Amino acid sequence: MTQETALEILKKDGNVFITGQPGTGKSYLVNQYVNWLLDNGKIPTVTASTGIAAVHVGGTTLHSWAGVRDDNTLTDQNMVDILDNDYIRNRICRTEILIIDEISMVSAKLLNVISKLSMIARQNMTPFGGIKVVAVGDFFQLPPVKGDLAFESETWEQANFTVCYLHEQHRQSEKVFNDILTNIRAG
């Protein structure tokens, strides 16, 4: 899929998963989407799985956004304690569009927790409490430190992500070298 086609999909309702090998323009596409949102009066919340990745996308960590410390399953009391913090509850309730970069490093447990916290805070029992989620990354890259991959979670299946697999190489123009990198990536 081209970046242009993916951008048109992003402009519509529904959760979207942007993926593709390195150099296909995932970050560029997300920046184009963020600019389009801002031009249309919408403010996205940009997060990433790690602090370094969050700095690169000009956002915050997913953990920080949700007020969670780690990827452990939370008890109902843990969730009440988190959502008793007005700042966190309001932040979740104000979020209309949540962008999660480096999704490959987000564990299934964390994705489930994010969705459940959002559902409770927003009093909306659809996945992520009705927040549009744009997951960005490549599951051939780094996995979570512990636990299952995000796409193995109940939430991933329930969220019904539209997959945008970018295939045009923008970073590497030498075909032979690009083919070698693609084959290494796919094992």
C-alpha positions as CSV (number, residue, x, y, z in Angstrom):
1,M,0.0,0.0,0.0
2,T,1.2,3.5,-0.7
3,Q,1.5,6.3,1.9
4,E,-1.2,8.2,0.1
5,T,-3.7,5.3,0.3
6,A,-2.9,4.7,4.0
7,L,-3.4,8.5,4.7
8,E,-6.9,8.3,3.2
9,I,-7.6,5.3,5.5
10,L,-6.3,7.1,8.5
11,K,-8.6,10.1,7.8
12,K,-11.6,7.8,8.3
13,D,-13.0,6.3,11.5
14,G,-11.7,3.1,12.9
15,N,-8.5,1.7,14.4
16,V,-5.5,1.4,12.1
17,F,-2.3,-0.5,12.2
18,I,0.5,1.0,10.1
19,T,3.3,-1.4,9.3
20,G,6.0,-2.2,6.8
21,Q,9.7,-2.9,6.7
22,P,12.1,-0.1,7.7
23,G,12.4,2.7,5.2
24,T,8.8,2.5,4.0
25,G,7.8,5.8,5.6
26,K,5.8,4.8,8.7
27,S,7.1,7.8,10.6
28,Y,6.7,10.1,7.7
29,L,3.1,8.9,7.3
30,V,2.3,9.4,10.9
31,N,3.7,13.0,10.7
32,Q,1.5,13.7,7.7
33,Y,-1.5,12.3,9.6
34,V,-0.8,14.4,12.7
35,N,-0.5,17.5,10.5
36,W,-3.8,16.7,8.8
37,L,-5.4,16.3,12.3
38,L,-4.1,19.6,13.6
39,D,-5.2,21.4,10.4
40,N,-8.7,20.0,11.0
41,G,-8.9,21.0,14.7
42,K,-8.1,17.6,16.2
43,I,-5.3,17.0,18.7
44,P,-3.9,13.5,18.7
45,T,-2.2,12.0,21.7
46,V,1.2,10.6,20.5
47,T,2.8,7.8,22.6
48,A,5.4,5.2,22.2
49,S,6.5,2.1,24.0
50,T,9.8,3.4,25.3
51,G,11.2,6.8,26.4
52,I,13.6,7.0,23.5
53,A,10.9,6.3,21.0
54,A,8.6,8.8,22.7
55,V,11.2,11.5,22.3
56,H,11.6,10.7,18.6
57,V,7.9,11.1,18.0
58,G,7.5,14.2,20.3
59,G,5.2,12.3,22.6
60,T,5.1,10.5,25.9
61,T,5.4,6.8,26.9
62,L,2.2,4.8,26.7
63,H,2.8,3.9,30.4
64,S,3.0,7.5,31.4
65,W,-0.1,8.4,29.4
66,A,-2.1,5.7,31.2
67,G,-0.6,6.1,34.6
68,V,0.7,2.6,34.8
69,R,4.1,1.6,36.0
70,D,4.7,-1.8,34.3
71,D,3.1,-4.4,32.1
72,N,1.7,-6.5,35.0
73,T,-2.0,-7.2,35.0
74,L,-3.8,-4.7,37.2
75,T,-6.4,-5.6,39.8
76,D,-9.7,-3.8,39.9
77,Q,-8.4,-1.9,42.9
78,N,-5.2,-0.9,41.0
79,M,-7.4,0.5,38.2
80,V,-9.6,2.5,40.7
81,D,-6.4,3.9,42.3
82,I,-5.1,5.0,38.9
83,L,-8.4,6.5,37.8
84,D,-8.8,8.3,41.1
85,N,-6.0,10.6,39.8
86,D,-8.1,13.3,38.1
87,Y,-5.2,14.3,35.8
88,I,-4.9,10.8,34.4
89,R,-8.7,10.2,34.2
90,N,-9.1,13.6,32.4
91,R,-6.2,12.9,30.1
92,I,-7.8,9.5,29.0
93,C,-11.2,11.1,28.7
94,R,-9.9,14.0,26.5
95,T,-8.1,11.7,24.1
96,E,-9.9,11.2,20.8
97,I,-7.0,9.7,18.8
98,L,-4.2,7.7,20.4
99,I,-1.1,7.0,18.4
100,I,1.1,4.2,19.7
101,D,4.5,4.1,18.0
102,E,6.8,1.1,18.2
103,I,3.8,-1.2,18.9
104,S,6.1,-4.3,18.5
105,M,7.5,-3.5,22.0
106,V,4.0,-3.2,23.7
107,S,3.0,-6.4,25.5
108,A,-0.4,-8.0,25.1
109,K,-1.0,-7.4,28.9
110,L,-0.3,-3.7,28.6
111,L,-2.6,-3.3,25.6
112,N,-5.3,-5.0,27.5
113,V,-4.8,-2.7,30.5
114,I,-4.8,0.4,28.3
115,S,-8.1,-0.6,26.8
116,K,-9.7,-1.5,30.1
117,L,-8.6,1.7,31.8
118,S,-9.9,3.7,28.9
119,M,-13.2,1.8,28.9
120,I,-13.7,2.5,32.6
121,A,-12.6,6.1,32.5
122,R,-14.8,7.0,29.5
123,Q,-17.7,4.7,30.6
124,N,-17.7,3.2,27.1
125,M,-17.3,-0.6,26.9
126,T,-16.0,-0.6,23.3
127,P,-12.2,-1.3,22.9
128,F,-10.1,1.6,24.2
129,G,-13.3,3.2,25.4
130,G,-14.1,4.5,21.9
131,I,-10.7,6.2,21.4
132,K,-9.4,5.8,17.8
133,V,-6.1,4.0,18.1
134,V,-3.4,4.1,15.4
135,A,-0.7,1.5,16.1
136,V,2.5,2.0,14.3
137,G,5.4,-0.4,13.9
138,D,6.9,-3.6,12.6
139,F,6.4,-6.9,14.5
140,F,9.6,-8.2,12.8
141,Q,11.5,-5.7,15.0
142,L,12.0,-5.7,18.8
143,P,9.5,-7.6,20.9
144,P,8.2,-6.6,24.3
145,V,10.7,-7.1,27.2
146,K,8.4,-9.7,28.6
147,G,5.1,-11.2,27.6
148,D,3.1,-11.8,24.4
149,L,3.1,-9.5,21.4
150,A,0.3,-6.9,21.3
151,F,-1.4,-8.6,18.4
152,E,-1.8,-11.7,20.6
153,S,-4.1,-9.8,23.0
154,E,-7.8,-9.9,23.3
155,T,-7.9,-6.2,22.7
156,W,-6.1,-6.4,19.4
157,E,-8.7,-8.8,18.1
158,Q,-11.6,-6.8,19.5
159,A,-10.3,-3.5,18.1
160,N,-10.6,-4.7,14.5
161,F,-7.6,-2.8,13.2
162,T,-7.4,-1.9,9.5
163,V,-3.9,-3.0,8.4
164,C,-2.0,-0.6,6.2
165,Y,1.1,-2.5,5.0
166,L,3.4,0.0,3.4
167,H,5.6,-1.5,0.7
168,E,7.3,1.3,-1.2
169,Q,10.9,1.7,-0.1
170,H,11.9,5.3,0.5
171,R,15.1,5.0,2.4
172,Q,17.0,2.5,0.2
173,S,17.1,2.9,-3.5
174,E,19.5,0.1,-4.4
175,K,17.3,-2.9,-5.3
176,V,19.8,-5.7,-4.6
177,F,20.7,-4.4,-1.2
178,N,17.0,-3.8,-0.4
179,D,16.1,-7.3,-1.4
180,I,18.9,-8.6,0.9
181,L,17.6,-6.6,3.8
182,T,14.0,-7.7,3.1
183,N,15.1,-11.4,3.1
184,I,17.0,-11.0,6.3
185,R,14.0,-9.4,7.9
186,A,11.8,-12.3,6.9
187,G,14.3,-14.9,8.0
